[in-house]
Structures are given as C-alpha cells and as structure tokens.
Amino acid sequence: MTDIKTPEGADNPAGAVDPTATPAAAGAPGGPGGPTAVAGGAGGLAGRRFEGLYFALRNPKVIGGLSIIIFFLLLGLIGPLFTDFGPRERNVGPLGAPPSAEHWVGTTWYGQDVFTQLAYGARASFLVGVSAALIAALIGMTMGFIAGYRGGWVDEILMTITNVVLVLPAFVVLIVVTAYLGINNHFTQAFVIGIFSWPWVARAVRAQTFSLRNRDFVDLARLTGVRPLTIIRKEIAPNMGSYLLMSFVLLFAGAVLFAASLDFLGLGPRDSMSLGLMLEQARAANAWILGVWWWFIPPGLAITMITGAAYVTNVGLDEVFNPKLREM
C-alpha cells in the first residue's frame, strides 16, 4: 500500500524518533518514552493517555472524522433492523423508484431497496476493513518488532522478505489471487488483503524499535533478565501506542478501498452485498444512462466518506500526538 500516506517520519529510521526531542515531541502521547517516561510508571503512562484524550476531544479533524466513521458503523450495525427486506430481494417496490417515504434511498432497476443494500454494504466494508487491518497490523508489527529489536541477520532476513512483498504491485497481485481463489466470503477477502498490506507497517515499526531498543529503560529491563518478547510487549510497544493506532487507521482505510475495488471488478463475494458490488451492479444495469442516480451515488459517497474520514482522523491524531503540529 505504497500509495497510502504514512505517519510523519514513519519510514525514516534516522528521523523516526528525534533523540534530542523531549518525550512528548517524539511522536507519541508524551512521545516514545525515555527514562522520564519509565520513571513515571503506570501513572505517567496514564497521564499521557489522558493528555492525548484531552487534545483529541479538542481537535476538529479527529471529532469530524470519527463522527463520520461512527455514523456508517452504526448504519451497518443497526441499519438492517429498520428494513423488512433482504439486500438481494427483488420486487420489494417499484422498479427504479426515486427516494420516497417508503423507500428512503429509492429502489434499483430490479426493485431492490437501496437503503437495505447500503446498510448491509456498510457492514461488509467495516467487516473487511477491520479484519484486514488487524491481520496486516499483526504481521507487520511482529516483523517490525522482531527485526528492530534483534537486528543482525534476523533483521536482514525479515527486511528482505518485507522488501520483496513491498515492491509487488499489491492491487495487481490481489486481482490475480482473488480471481484464482474465487473469493466467496468476506473473511477470505479480508485475509487476502491483509497478507499483502503489512510491509510498510513492518518497516515503520522496525525504525521506531531501532530508536527505542537502546534506551536506558530497555537496557535496565534487559539487565534484570526480562525476556525479549516481554521487553517488546511491556517496554517498547506501549511507548509506540499512538503510532500503532495511526497505522491501524490507515490500514483500515486502505483495506476498505481494496475491497470496494475488487468487488467493483466482480472479484468479491457474490452471494452477499457490499458497497463495491452495488456500484458494479449499477454499472452493469446502466444506471447512469437510465438516470437512476440514487443507485450508484450513495455507495460511492459512502466509500469516499469512510476512507476520507479515516485519513482526516489520521491527520488529526498526528496533530494530537505531535506537539509540534498541535494547535493550542
């Protein structure tokens, strides 16, 4: 997903964490922790979290982006409760009828209720987006933490694998893989998207881990005999929490776009409903020529708003966690 904007300094080992910066300026809520962060203990970490929450609630980008995301999430979760039709059920109303009190977003050329399709489509988008983002985050963070902490030949092997996957044209590969496998459910689609979306996360996490592994609090934990995985989990990862959260938001947005694109090409699950499949069916039925604009504009607008809101939220979180960008 090289076309996705990464957090500031994400792929820059030299600039990932400024060693001269204060902990707060290093990019996390309070920044990747130095000795002072550790000295604060649980209270210090909790204090930084409350500080991040305080500034997040004051940031219009975060509030606006999250509001849109939550709106579509609720649409997908409870929207189907407000309709008596199935997303693929035909002849539930007049053919190609415009929005009305009975059919809030109109009907398709086959008499299907567009609101019902939109609600189920939003649910599918979040299901694929969150699942694929979790898979990509798990793979990328595992690779990045291990490569950055261990270094040496382990780092070289893991980064070679990462670079090989990174240079692959992800969308073309996804088209070939999904066409070959014949994707028939959203979980399989999410898995395929996830295993090709992790390389930039691995490189970014590796860079951050490199900058943290020689800090005093990590050396102290290492000298006391703490196992490497425990050090990563308890000492390094918590100080990158904000950074990992921003990476997850970008992975989610990218996965939603990938899924919609594959569905539009007819390579997604065909026995359910998604926003991309709505667009594909509208195109196949020449909805544009027939003037049934309420068939293709709502799903297109939903995809744009969900992904756009995720990117805006990411920009807002960058301002919240980075005091250099924060507007007081």
Summary of the structure (lengths in Angstrom):
residues: 328
radius of gyration: 22.5
end to end distance: 33.1
largest distance: 73.8
contacts: 1169
relative contact order: 0.17
helix: 69%
strand: 1%
